[in-house]
Amino acid sequence: MSESKSVTSGVAGRYAAALFTLCEEENQLKSLQKDVKSLFELIRESKDFFSFIKSPIYRREQQELVINALAVKIKVLEHTKNSLCLLARKGRLFILSEFINEIRILLENQRGEMSVEVISARALTQPQIVELEKTVSKVLNKKAKVNVQVDKSLIGGLIVKLGSRMIDTTIKSKLVKLQTTMKEVN
């Protein structure tokens, strides 16, 4: 992870922890979960919104007005709206994706769960996914929620991302290692 990515994640983590704590104290974690889902979908599905939060051309006041109106429209919690407006006011909307991810992780930890990203060379069957969830759950001592993506360029094998850890058993990575080794021999 690059240093700037680490700093961004740290800042997002602090904002996320503050919002999570407020919602936890007021028994609003289920509503916070809905807010996170809505915001995640908005970022993923709206290229215009994604461009807006990443763009440096808008003044902080403009960003705050837009974020406030958007928060009201999608009916997020008052604490969520205030946090989003604070990000805009401080010129930190560009960390919104990381902020949402950090809240998602806090919510999962609170429920004793962990999301696991799996990238496979081919689509996994439902029984394979269930078996993978069972295996990872035993290793983590948490309920694993597996999200599978397909990348045919991997040729075969899996990449499993468990938080900050990554296990790469793909044929593509083995070929790259072999190629590097062969270059070193010459």
Secondary structure, DSSP 8 states (H G I E B T S, - for coil): --HHHHHHHHHHHHHHHHHHHHHHHTT-HHHHHHHHHHHHHHHHH-HHHHHHHH-SSS-HHHHHHHHHHHHHHTT--HHHHHHHHHHHHTT-GGGHHHHHHHHHHHHHHHTTEEEEEEEESS---HHHHHHHHHHHHHHHTSEEEEEEEE-GGG-SSEEEEETTEEEE--HHHHHHHHHHHHHHH-
